[in-house]
């Protein structure tokens, strides 16, 4: 379990992002070569910009966006031999902003191979 807060300042576009979050993750060793991982996170997002170009492009008036982001991820890892490991990961992300229509969802499937020399 991880609780945190983050603040990012973007000097090049005079913007700031504040993020309060909670993350949880778990990992199970299924067998000598296989493991399963699960993780989830929930964030409160606050984005503010005083850049006029930023404001007009997003249609938000004052350049402020607030909302929540949630994600869930499941991964299966298999060690094929001493040098090669493969991981298959599925992830779902959902972002809901208050008062705007810029919400989105993302589904991602990743296959990763790692070879160690």
C-alpha positions as CSV (number, residue, x, y, z in Angstrom):
1,X,0.0,0.0,0.0
2,X,1.3,3.4,-0.9
3,X,-0.2,6.8,-0.2
4,X,1.3,9.9,-1.7
5,X,1.1,13.4,-3.1
6,X,2.9,14.8,-6.1
7,X,3.2,18.3,-7.5
8,X,4.7,19.0,-10.9
9,X,5.5,22.4,-12.3
10,X,5.8,22.9,-16.0
11,X,7.8,26.1,-16.5
12,X,7.6,26.0,-20.3
13,X,3.8,26.4,-20.4
14,X,3.2,28.0,-17.0
15,X,1.2,25.0,-15.6
16,X,1.0,23.0,-12.5
17,X,-0.3,19.5,-11.7
18,X,-1.2,18.3,-8.2
19,X,-1.9,14.6,-7.7
20,X,-3.0,12.8,-4.5
21,X,-2.9,9.0,-4.9
22,X,-3.2,5.6,-3.3
23,X,-1.6,2.5,-4.9
24,X,-2.0,-1.1,-3.9
25,X,-0.1,-4.1,-5.4
26,X,0.4,-7.8,-4.7
27,X,2.6,-10.5,-6.2
28,X,2.2,-14.3,-6.0
29,X,4.7,-16.9,-6.9
30,X,2.6,-19.5,-8.7
31,X,5.4,-22.0,-9.3
32,X,9.2,-22.0,-9.6
33,X,9.0,-20.2,-13.0
34,X,5.6,-18.4,-12.9
35,X,4.4,-15.4,-10.9
36,X,1.2,-13.3,-11.0
37,X,1.0,-9.6,-10.1
38,X,-2.0,-7.4,-9.5
39,X,-2.0,-3.6,-8.9
40,X,-4.6,-0.8,-8.7
41,X,-4.4,2.9,-8.2
42,X,-6.7,5.8,-7.6
43,X,-5.7,9.5,-8.0
44,X,-7.3,12.9,-7.5
45,X,-5.9,15.2,-10.3
46,X,-5.8,19.0,-10.3
47,X,-4.3,20.7,-13.4
48,X,-4.0,24.5,-13.6
49,X,-2.6,26.7,-16.3
50,X,-2.4,30.4,-16.7
51,X,-1.2,30.2,-20.3
52,X,-3.8,31.7,-22.6
53,X,-2.9,29.3,-25.4
54,X,-3.4,26.4,-23.1
55,X,-6.7,27.7,-21.9
56,X,-8.2,28.3,-25.3
57,X,-7.0,25.0,-26.8
58,X,-8.7,23.0,-24.1
59,X,-11.9,25.2,-23.9
60,X,-11.7,25.3,-20.2
61,X,-11.8,29.0,-19.7
62,X,-9.6,29.4,-16.6
63,X,-7.2,26.6,-17.5
64,X,-8.2,24.3,-14.6
65,X,-9.1,20.7,-14.7
66,X,-10.0,18.5,-11.8
67,X,-10.9,14.8,-11.8
68,X,-10.1,11.3,-10.9
69,X,-7.9,8.6,-12.5
70,X,-8.2,5.0,-11.7
71,X,-6.2,2.0,-13.1
72,X,-6.0,-1.7,-12.7
73,X,-3.3,-4.0,-13.9
74,X,-2.6,-7.8,-14.0
75,X,0.6,-9.4,-15.1
76,X,1.9,-12.9,-15.7
77,X,5.6,-13.5,-15.6
78,X,7.4,-16.6,-16.8
79,X,11.1,-17.3,-16.5
80,X,11.9,-19.5,-19.6
81,X,15.5,-20.1,-18.7
82,X,18.3,-18.4,-16.7
83,X,18.6,-15.6,-19.2
84,X,15.1,-15.2,-20.7
85,X,12.0,-13.9,-18.9
86,X,8.7,-13.0,-20.5
87,X,5.9,-10.9,-19.1
88,X,2.3,-10.4,-20.3
89,X,0.5,-7.4,-18.8
90,X,-3.1,-6.1,-19.2
91,X,-3.9,-2.6,-18.0
92,X,-7.1,-0.5,-17.9
93,X,-7.0,3.2,-17.2
94,X,-10.1,5.5,-16.7
95,X,-9.9,9.3,-16.3
96,X,-13.0,11.3,-15.4
97,X,-12.7,15.1,-15.3
98,X,-15.3,17.3,-13.6
99,X,-17.1,19.7,-15.9
100,X,-15.3,18.8,-19.1
101,X,-15.8,16.2,-21.8
102,X,-12.1,15.2,-21.9
103,X,-12.7,11.9,-20.1
104,X,-10.9,8.9,-21.6
105,X,-10.4,5.2,-21.1
106,X,-7.4,3.2,-22.2
107,X,-6.9,-0.6,-22.4
108,X,-3.3,-1.8,-23.0
109,X,-1.9,-5.2,-23.5
110,X,1.9,-5.5,-23.3
111,X,4.2,-8.5,-24.1
112,X,7.8,-8.0,-22.8
113,X,10.8,-10.2,-23.1
114,X,14.0,-9.6,-21.1
115,X,17.3,-11.3,-22.1
116,X,20.2,-11.0,-19.7
117,X,23.7,-11.5,-21.0
